[in-house]
Amino acid sequence: MTRYLVIIATSAVLTTCGTSFGQDASPGSPFDLSTLPRRQTLTQNWLGLGQAIEQYGISVSLGLTQVHQNVLSGPVRRRRVEAYTGSYNLDVQVEPDKLTGWKFLEGGSICIAAEGSWGVGIDGTSIGSIFGANGDAAGDRFMDVMQFWYQQELFGGKLRIRAGKMDITGGFSCKGSPAGFDGNAMANDETTQFLNAALVNNPTIPFPDYGLGVAVYLEPFEGFYIAAGITDAQADARETGFNTTFHDEDYFVSFYETGIVTDFKSAKGPLRGTYRAGMWYNGQPMAKVNGSDRSLRDKIGTYLSFDQILWKENSDTEDSQGLGAFFRYGLSDSDVGDPRTFYSAGVQYRGLIPTRNDDVLGVGWATGVRSRQSGATGDESVIEAYYNIRIAPWLNITPSVQYISNPGGSASTDNAAVLGLRMQISF
């Protein structure tokens, strides 16, 4: 917690220092500390420079996420185990038509996303979870370009074609809801929602690292979409992708998904729900879970991902306060898939406490059914609860607690309880 307070204090000092260099601290300026609680970003969109470049179709954002976790009980009993990790994300979005003035580029967009991180999570040393108690932990690295892709929209956005180095797990949206692949409005982001990786993405789906690929999204009717994508199965996020995609063996993973976004009628307005069904095909040789030297390829699997608003507090269509629920399911080949079957479900409530309209409470459960060919004696499950507190539009603090049973799929291993605290800052 001390680390978090130091960072907040440092940010405030840096902002204050701006006034000592002859800056005008007029109301609404980036150097007026009284505006901190209302700012959308800490730096007021890069001290106002953001607005200047947005007219050229360029937007830049920087986010910082920090996580501190303690193992309260579990396989390691000899000491109190803790871990401090973090990540920072630099995202650049470019609209080529605005930048160049060339109308034939209208509908095009370029995404460049870089990420750095530090710290090792608690799983390897303390828990041994196959899921991962901290989906944001990525080790020590300065900064890597994780995504660099171009997307072209046609027919008013009904058809979207994306190519380049990409995160195949997300990016498209249908009527504002995540669409393609394995998206979910309530359990899909380790920086704002659940920390446990099983409540971020489906572990039965063999998502490769960020790599070269192509994805296509088609929305023939409003609220109904079809998406397909193919990406390098051997991708390494720290590489450009060309050395694994077009050299030696060429192995790819492809994904196919369809979904529908519905608005059920209620006394207080439409209740948004998104229902997705998909399958994947992996052409890469996959090791058998029984430890055999033989590998198998050309495997397929299926998955489902649903989210639904159940009740709204207000009739205002722009107000998202209320109760929602989500569900996931995954099935893979028991010879190579571990877990071979997966279930998760949970609820989310936005604005549970009066006057705290932007806070979010989430409770989720996930179970991975281990393949008995792997020698597992149990099925790993996790229950996680978090409360995302919006201190300011640019600052969120989220306490969370997890209870992991049968870590690593071992019925003889002590269950684990993990307490966490996450802070997210948008600069």
Residue pairs with C-beta under 8 A, 6 or more apart in sequence:
1 68
1 421
3 66
3 68
3 84
4 66
4 68
4 397
4 421
4 423
7 64
7 66
7 423
7 425
8 395
11 42
11 425
12 33
12 36
15 30
15 31
15 33
15 36
15 42
15 43
16 31
16 33
18 30
18 31
18 47
19 25
19 31
23 29
23 31
24 31
25 31
25 32
25 33
26 32
27 34
27 35
28 35
29 35
29 44
30 43
30 44
30 47
30 48
35 44
36 42
36 392
37 392
38 392
38 393
39 392
39 393
39 394
40 393
40 394
40 426
41 61
41 393
41 394
41 426
41 427
42 394
42 395
42 425
42 426
42 427
43 427
45 51
46 60
46 427
50 59
50 60
53 59
53 60
55 98
56 98
56 99
57 94
57 95
57 96
57 97
57 98
57 99
58 92
58 93
58 94
58 95
58 99
59 92
59 93
60 90
60 91
60 92
61 89
61 90
61 91
61 426
61 427
62 88
62 89
62 90
62 91
62 426
62 427
63 88
63 89
63 91
63 191
63 424
63 425
63 426
63 427
64 86
64 87
64 88
64 424
64 425
64 427
65 86
65 87
65 88
65 89
65 136
65 191
65 422
65 423
65 424
65 425
66 84
66 85
66 86
66 422
66 423
66 424
67 83
67 84
67 85
67 86
67 134
67 136
67 137
67 195
67 420
67 421
67 422
68 82
68 83
68 84
68 420
68 421
68 422
69 82
69 83
69 121
69 122
69 133
69 134
69 195
69 418
69 419
69 420
69 421
70 80
70 81
70 82
70 418
70 419
70 420
71 80
71 81
71 82
71 122
71 126
71 127
71 416
71 417
71 418
72 417
72 418
72 419
73 414
73 415
73 416
73 417
74 81
74 126
74 127
74 404
74 407
74 414
74 415
74 416
74 417
74 418
75 126
75 127
75 128
75 407
75 413
75 414
75 416
76 125
76 126
76 127
77 414
81 122
81 125
81 126
82 122
83 119
83 120
83 121
83 122
83 126
83 134
83 137
84 119
85 117
85 118
85 119
85 120
85 121
85 134
85 136
85 137
85 138
86 117
86 118
86 119
86 136
87 115
87 116
87 117
87 118
87 136
87 138
87 191
88 115
88 116
88 117
88 143
89 113
89 114
89 115
90 113
90 114
90 115
90 143
91 111
91 112
91 113
91 114
92 110
92 111
92 112
92 113
93 109
93 110
93 111
94 109
94 110
94 111
94 112
95 108
95 109
96 102
96 105
96 108
96 109
96 110
97 103
97 104
97 105
97 106
97 107
97 108
107 152
107 153
107 154
107 157
108 150
108 151
108 152
108 153
109 150
109 151
109 153
110 149
110 150
110 151
111 147
111 148
111 149
111 151
111 171
112 145
112 147
112 148
113 145
113 146
113 147
113 148
113 167
114 143
114 144
114 145
114 146
115 138
115 143
115 144
115 146
116 141
116 142
116 143
116 144
117 136
117 137
117 138
117 139
117 140
117 141
118 139
118 140
118 141
119 137
119 139
119 140
120 137
120 139
120 140
121 132
121 133
121 134
121 137
122 133
122 134
122 418
123 129
123 132
123 133
123 134
126 416
127 133
127 404
127 407
127 408
127 416
127 418
128 407
128 408
128 410
128 413
129 380
129 382
129 404
129 407
129 408
129 416
130 203
130 338
130 339
130 368
130 370
130 380
130 407
130 408
130 409
131 196
131 197
131 198
131 203
131 366
131 368
131 380
131 382
131 404
132 196
132 197
132 198
133 195
133 196
133 197
133 382
133 402
133 404
133 416
133 418
133 420
134 190
134 195
134 196
134 197
134 420
135 190
135 194
135 195
135 196
135 197
135 200
136 190
136 191
136 195
136 422
141 238
144 237
144 238
145 165
146 165
146 167
146 210
146 237
147 164
147 165
147 166
147 167
147 210
148 164
148 165
149 162
149 163
149 164
149 165
149 166
150 162
150 163
150 164
151 160
151 161
151 162
151 163
152 160
152 161
153 159
153 160
154 160
154 161
157 219
158 218
158 219
158 220
159 216
159 217
159 218
159 219
160 172
160 216
160 217
160 218
161 214
161 215
161 216
161 217
162 171
162 214
162 215
162 216
162 217
163 213
163 214
163 215
164 212
164 213
165 210
165 211
165 212
165 213
165 240
165 241
166 210
166 211
166 212
166 213
166 215
166 231
167 210
168 181
168 207
168 208
168 213
168 215
168 229
168 231
168 253
168 255
169 181
169 182
169 183
169 201
169 207
170 178
170 180
170 181
170 183
170 188
171 180
171 215
172 178
172 179
172 180
172 183
172 215
172 217
172 225
172 227
173 179
174 219
174 223
174 224
174 225
174 259
174 261
174 274
175 222
175 223
175 261
175 272
176 272
177 183
177 185
177 261
177 272
177 274
177 307
178 184
178 185
178 188
178 274
179 217
179 225
179 227
179 257
179 259
179 261
179 274
179 276
180 215
180 217
180 225
180 227
180 229
180 255
180 257
180 259
180 276
180 278
181 205
181 227
181 229
181 255
181 257
181 278
182 188
182 201
182 202
182 205
182 207
182 257
182 276
182 278
182 303
182 305
182 328
183 274
183 276
183 305
184 305
184 306
184 307
184 326
184 328
185 274
185 307
185 324
185 326
186 193
186 307
186 324
186 325
186 326
186 346
186 348
186 362
187 193
187 194
187 199
187 200
187 307
187 326
187 328
187 344
187 346
187 362
187 364
188 200
188 201
189 200
190 197
190 200
191 422
191 424
192 360
192 388
192 396
192 398
192 424
193 199
193 200
193 360
193 362
193 386
193 388
194 200
194 346
194 362
194 364
194 384
194 386
194 400
195 384
195 386
195 400
195 402
195 420
195 422
196 364
196 366
196 382
196 384
196 402
196 404
197 203
198 342
198 344
198 366
198 368
198 382
199 344
199 346
199 364
199 366
199 382
199 384
201 207
202 303
202 305
202 328
202 329
202 330
202 342
202 344
203 330
203 339
203 342
203 368
204 301
204 303
204 330
204 331
204 332
204 337
204 339
204 340
204 341
204 342
204 368
205 255
205 280
205 301
205 303
205 330
205 332
206 233
206 253
206 280
206 282
206 286
206 301
206 332
207 253
208 231
208 232
208 233
208 234
208 235
208 253
209 235
209 236
209 237
210 235
210 237
211 231
211 232
211 234
211 235
211 236
211 237
211 241
211 244
211 245
212 231
212 232
212 235
212 241
212 242
212 245
213 229
213 230
213 231
213 232
214 229
214 230
214 231
215 227
215 228
215 229
215 230
215 231
216 227
216 228
216 229
217 225
217 226
217 227
218 225
218 226
218 227
219 225
219 226
220 226
223 260
223 261
223 262
223 263
224 258
224 259
224 260
224 261
225 258
225 259
225 260
225 261
226 257
226 258
227 255
227 256
227 257
227 258
227 259
228 254
228 255
228 256
228 257
229 254
229 255
230 252
230 253
230 254
230 255
231 252
231 253
231 254
232 241
232 244
232 245
232 251
232 252
233 251
233 252
233 253
233 282
233 283
233 284
234 244
234 245
234 249
234 251
234 284
235 241
235 244
235 245
236 244
251 283
251 284
251 285
251 297
252 283
252 284
253 280
253 281
253 282
253 283
253 284
254 280
254 281
254 283
255 278
255 279
255 280
256 278
256 279
256 280
256 281
257 276
257 277
257 278
257 279
258 276
258 277
258 278
259 274
259 275
259 276
259 277
260 274
260 275
261 272
261 273
261 274
262 272
262 273
262 274
262 275
263 270
263 271
263 272
263 273
264 270
264 271
264 273
265 271
266 311
266 312
267 315
268 311
268 312
268 313
268 314
268 315
269 312
269 314
269 315
269 316
269 317
270 317
271 308
271 309
271 310
271 311
271 312
272 308
272 309
273 306
273 307
273 308
273 309
274 306
274 307
274 308
275 306
276 304
276 305
276 306
277 302
277 303
277 304
278 302
278 303
278 304
278 305
279 300
279 301
279 302
279 303
280 300
280 301
280 302
280 303
281 298
281 299
281 300
282 297
282 298
282 299
282 300
282 301
283 297
283 298
284 297
285 295
285 296
285 297
286 295
286 296
286 297
286 299
286 336
287 295
287 336
288 294
288 295
288 296
288 335
288 336
288 373
289 334
289 335
289 336
289 337
289 338
289 371
289 373
289 374
290 335
290 373
290 374
290 375
291 375
296 333
296 335
296 336
299 332
299 333
299 335
299 336
299 337
300 333
301 330
301 331
301 332
301 333
301 337
302 330
302 331
303 328
303 329
303 330
303 331
304 327
304 328
304 329
304 330
305 326
305 327
305 328
306 326
306 327
306 328
307 324
307 325
307 326
307 327
308 324
308 325
308 326
309 322
309 323
309 324
310 322
310 323
310 324
310 325
311 322
311 323
312 319
312 321
312 322
313 319
313 321
313 322
313 351
314 321
319 357
320 350
321 350
321 351
321 357
322 349
322 350
322 351
323 347
323 348
323 349
324 347
324 348
324 349
324 350
325 345
325 346
325 347
325 348
326 344
326 345
326 346
326 347
326 348
326 364
327 344
327 345
328 342
328 343
328 344
328 345
328 366
329 342
329 343
330 341
330 342
331 340
331 341
331 342
332 339
332 340
332 341
333 340
334 340
334 371
334 373
335 371
335 373
337 371
338 370
338 371
338 374
338 376
339 368
339 369
339 370
339 371
339 379
339 380
339 409
340 369
340 370
340 371
341 368
341 369
342 366
342 367
342 368
342 369
343 366
343 367
344 364
344 365
344 366
344 367
345 364
345 365
346 362
346 363
346 364
346 365
347 362
347 363
347 364
348 360
348 361
348 362
349 360
349 361
349 362
350 357
350 358
350 359
350 360
350 361
351 357
351 358
351 359
352 359
352 361
353 359
356 389
356 390
358 390
359 387
359 388
359 389
359 390
360 387
360 388
361 385
361 386
361 387
361 388
362 384
362 385
362 386
362 387
362 388
363 383
363 384
363 385
364 383
364 384
364 385
365 381
365 382
365 383
365 384
366 381
366 382
367 379
367 380
367 381
367 382
368 379
368 380
368 381
368 409
369 379
370 376
370 378
370 379
370 380
370 409
374 409
376 408
376 409
376 410
377 409
377 410
377 411
377 412
378 405
378 406
378 409
378 410
378 411
379 406
379 409
380 404
380 405
380 406
380 407
380 408
380 409
381 404
381 405
381 406
382 402
382 403
382 404
382 405
383 402
383 403
384 400
384 401
384 402
384 403
385 400
385 401
386 398
386 399
386 400
386 401
387 398
387 399
387 400
388 396
388 398
389 396
389 397
389 398
389 399
390 396
391 397
393 426
394 425
394 426
394 427
395 423
395 424
395 425
395 426
396 423
396 424
397 421
397 422
397 423
397 424
398 421
398 422
398 423
398 424
399 419
399 420
399 421
399 422
400 419
400 420
400 421
400 422
401 417
401 418
401 419
401 420
402 416
402 417
402 418
402 420
403 415
403 416
403 417
403 418
404 415
404 416
404 417
404 418
405 415
406 413
406 415
407 413
407 414
407 415
407 416
